[in-house]
Amino acid sequence: MKVREATEQEYGKIYRQGYREWAKGRSLQQYITDNQKEETLGKRYVLVDGKEDIIASLMLLEFKPRLFGIGSIVVEPEFRGIGAGAQLIKESLKLHADAAFMLYSEIGAAYYERFGFRALPESYQSSVQAICMIRADKELCLQILKEPVPPYF
């Protein structure tokens, strides 16, 4: 399995994967429209098998130099629980090793803590549906938290 940037031709499949998880009462077309807004902020990455079939995907958003957001992480059901999501996250973090990363976890903090993420203090939490977490060295974290935290993405 390898991680690479998604091609535009793969976006349809990626959107359908995400829609299965986060439809939230929207049509597929509305879900796609909402997610296409993110394309201007970053890139989608995929974990593929030897036949180039997509196993997992995520969005890496660049909010500013040295601050990235990780969103829309989805793993095909048959590949859950075998480390596919973890591999995709680890490889994505390596792309900008000296940067800070934020995410909003809808599955609790424990999963992401193993990658070095930690929940932000309550005063920085803005979403009732997810925990805002950060992965950064202490100095960079303090610098980032001087400005408003990006809202749920």
Secondary structure, 3 states (H helix, E strand, C coil): CEEEECCHHHHHHHHHHHHHHHCCCCCHHHHHHHHHHHHHCEEEEEEECCCCCEEEEEEEEEEECCEEEEEEEEECHHHCCCCHHHHHHHHHHHCCCCCEEEEEECCCCHHHHCCCCEECCHHHCCCCCCEEEEECCHHHHHHHCCCCCCCCC
